[in-house]
């Protein structure tokens, strides 16, 4: 086994240590440092998640108390078995975002679930939708067995508003191209048709409720307001 002389603190070359021992000691130190770093990262993530849970409670409670916009819909009365609702979005406060490592800075561009326009992921995470709605108005023929109450919060189907699905228009384009004898290459499909769209765009676009004077230019509030069948309401939610 090869050896090397180790110079002590006084400059004496009187210690012989196998090179392999130096390597193993270095690796052991590296493993210890990695373990400490991994533990800290796990603890930091747990702390960040806990802070986000607390921030979620702040946001959902504020959402539950805010009925200031109800007056905007005084002139509207749903006539069928439908409910006019406002969808809850989680928007953490700026100071929470800045100090929380789960947000970070992202340059990835994705499709906004609200209007299908390009948006940075770091911005989209601030408008995360949850399957929770507040009822603004009840339709005249809503199911009385549900005992729905205006101003209360309710859950809706998770898959209706959260996540993405394959775009039916994109799948139709693929099938049409295949029937025409084309090879299954995405390069030959229209570039303006996204492969996937948000579930809320796919399932709830037809329910979006806008004021008559802004059908062509809906506000951010309009994009969160829907006239949905009461069968979509699943359970009462207490923040």
C-alpha positions in Angstrom: 0.0 0.0 0.0 1.4 3.4 -1.0 2.0 5.9 1.8 2.7 9.6 2.0 4.4 11.7 4.7 2.1 14.0 6.5 3.6 17.3 7.8 2.5 18.0 11.3 1.7 21.5 12.8 5.4 22.0 13.6 6.7 21.1 10.1 7.9 17.6 11.1 7.6 14.9 8.5 7.3 12.1 11.0 3.8 10.7 10.4 3.0 8.1 7.8 -0.7 7.6 6.8 -2.0 5.4 4.1 -3.4 7.5 1.2 -6.6 5.4 1.2 -7.3 6.4 4.8 -7.2 10.1 3.8 -9.7 9.4 1.0 -12.0 7.4 3.2 -11.9 10.1 5.9 -12.7 12.8 3.3 -15.6 10.8 1.9 -17.0 10.2 5.4 -16.8 13.9 6.1 -18.6 14.6 2.8 -21.4 12.1 3.6 -21.9 13.7 7.0 -22.1 17.2 5.5 -24.6 15.9 2.8 -26.7 14.3 5.6 -26.8 17.5 7.6 -27.7 19.5 4.4 -30.4 17.0 3.5 -31.9 17.1 7.0 -31.9 20.9 7.0 -33.6 21.0 3.5 -36.3 18.6 4.8 -36.8 20.8 7.9 -36.9 24.0 5.8 -39.5 22.5 3.5 -41.6 21.3 6.4 -41.5 24.8 7.9 -42.3 26.4 4.5 -45.3 24.0 4.1 -46.5 24.9 7.6 -46.3 28.6 6.8 -48.3 28.1 3.6 -51.0 26.2 5.5 -51.3 29.1 7.9 -51.4 31.5 4.9 -54.1 29.4 3.3 -56.2 29.7 6.4 -55.7 33.5 6.4 -56.8 33.6 2.7 -59.8 31.3 3.0 -61.1 33.1 6.0 -60.8 36.5 4.2 -62.6 34.9 1.2 -65.4 33.6 3.5 -66.0 37.0 5.1 -65.9 39.1 1.9 -69.4 39.7 0.5 -68.7 43.2 -0.8 -69.2 42.1 -4.4 -72.7 40.6 -3.9 -74.3 43.9 -4.6 -72.9 43.8 -8.2 -75.3 40.9 -8.9 -78.5 42.3 -7.3 -80.1 42.6 -10.8 -79.6 38.9 -11.6 -81.9 36.1 -10.5 -81.0 32.5 -11.7 -84.2 30.9 -12.8 -83.3 27.3 -13.0 -81.6 24.7 -10.8 -78.4 26.7 -10.8 -76.2 28.6 -8.4 -74.1 31.7 -9.1 -70.7 31.2 -7.4 -67.3 32.8 -7.0 -64.3 30.4 -7.1 -61.7 30.6 -4.4 -58.1 31.2 -5.5 -55.1 31.1 -3.1 -53.1 34.3 -3.3 -50.4 34.4 -0.6 -49.3 37.8 0.7 -46.2 39.3 -0.9 -44.0 39.0 2.2 -44.9 35.3 2.5 -43.9 34.7 -1.1 -40.5 36.5 -0.7 -39.4 34.5 2.3 -40.9 31.1 1.4 -38.5 28.9 -0.5 -41.3 26.9 -2.1 -42.1 29.7 -4.5 -38.6 30.6 -5.8 -38.1 32.2 -9.2 -39.3 30.3 -12.2 -38.9 31.3 -15.9 -41.0 28.5 -17.2 -43.9 29.7 -19.3 -47.2 27.8 -18.9 -50.8 28.4 -20.0 -52.9 30.4 -17.5 -55.8 28.3 -16.2 -57.9 31.5 -16.1 -57.7 32.8 -19.6 -55.5 30.3 -21.5 -52.8 33.0 -22.1 -49.0 32.4 -21.6 -48.0 33.2 -18.1 -44.9 32.6 -16.0 -45.1 29.7 -13.6 -44.0 31.9 -10.7 -47.0 34.2 -11.4 -49.5 31.4 -11.9 -48.7 29.8 -8.5 -50.1 32.9 -6.9 -53.5 32.3 -8.5 -53.9 28.7 -7.6 -57.5 27.5 -7.7 -59.1 25.3 -5.1 -62.3 23.3 -5.5 -64.1 25.7 -3.1 -66.8 28.2 -4.0 -69.0 30.8 -2.3 -72.6 30.9 -3.4 -73.7 34.4 -4.5 -77.2 33.6 -5.7 -79.4 30.6 -5.6 -81.6 29.6 -8.5 -85.4 29.4 -8.0 -85.6 25.7 -8.5 -82.5 24.5 -6.6 -82.8 21.2 -4.8 -84.3 22.1 -1.3 -82.8 18.9 0.1 -79.3 20.4 -0.3 -80.3 23.3 2.0 -77.9 25.6 0.2 -77.3 29.0 1.7 -76.2 32.2 -0.1 -72.9 33.4 1.4 -71.7 30.0 2.5 -68.7 28.0 1.2 -69.0 24.7 -0.5 -66.8 22.1 -2.2 -67.1 21.2 -5.9 -65.5 18.3 -7.9 -61.8 18.5 -7.7 -61.1 17.4 -11.3 -63.5 20.1 -12.6 -61.2 23.0 -11.7 -57.7 21.6 -10.7 -55.1 20.3 -13.1 -54.9 19.8 -16.9 -56.4 17.5 -19.5 -55.7 16.8 -23.1 -57.3 19.4 -25.4 -60.3 17.8 -27.3 -59.5 20.2 -30.2 -55.9 18.9 -30.3 -57.0 15.2 -30.2 -59.5 15.9 -33.0 -56.7 17.5 -35.1 -54.5 14.4 -34.5 -57.3 12.0 -35.5 -58.1 14.1 -38.6 -54.4 14.1 -39.7 -54.2 10.4 -39.1 -57.3 9.6 -41.2 -55.7 11.6 -44.0 -52.8 9.3 -44.0 -50.3 11.5 -42.2 -47.7 10.1 -39.8 -48.0 10.7 -36.1 -45.7 13.7 -36.0 -46.6 16.7 -33.9 -44.6 18.9 -36.2 -47.4 18.7 -38.8 -50.2 19.7 -36.5 -51.3 23.3 -36.1 -49.0 25.1 -33.7 -51.8 27.3 -32.3 -53.6 24.4 -30.7 -52.3 23.5 -27.2 -51.9 19.8 -26.4 -53.4 20.3 -23.0 -55.7 22.8 -21.4 -56.7 23.5 -17.8 -59.6 21.5 -16.5 -61.6 24.6 -15.5 -61.3 25.8 -19.1 -62.4 22.4 -20.4 -65.3 21.8 -18.0 -66.5 25.2 -16.8 -65.9 27.6 -19.7 -69.6 27.3 -20.6 -70.6 28.3 -17.1 -68.6 31.5 -16.9 -70.8 34.4 -15.9 -70.0 37.9 -17.2 -72.0 41.1 -17.0 -73.8 41.9 -20.3 -71.7 45.1 -20.8 -68.4 43.1 -20.7 -69.1 39.8 -22.4 -66.2 40.5 -24.8 -63.9 41.9 -22.1 -64.4 40.0 -18.9 -62.7 41.2 -15.7 -60.6 39.1 -13.4 -63.6 38.7 -11.1 -65.7 37.5 -14.1 -63.1 34.8 -14.7 -63.8 33.5 -11.2 -67.6 33.8 -11.4 -69.8 30.9 -12.7 -73.4 29.9 -13.0 -73.2 26.2 -12.4 -75.8 23.4 -11.9 -76.5 22.8 -8.2 -75.5 19.2 -8.6 -71.9 20.4 -8.8 -72.2 21.4 -5.1 -70.9 18.5 -3.1 -70.3 19.5 0.6 -70.5 22.5 2.9 -67.0 23.8 3.8 -66.3 25.5 7.1 -63.0 27.4 7.2 
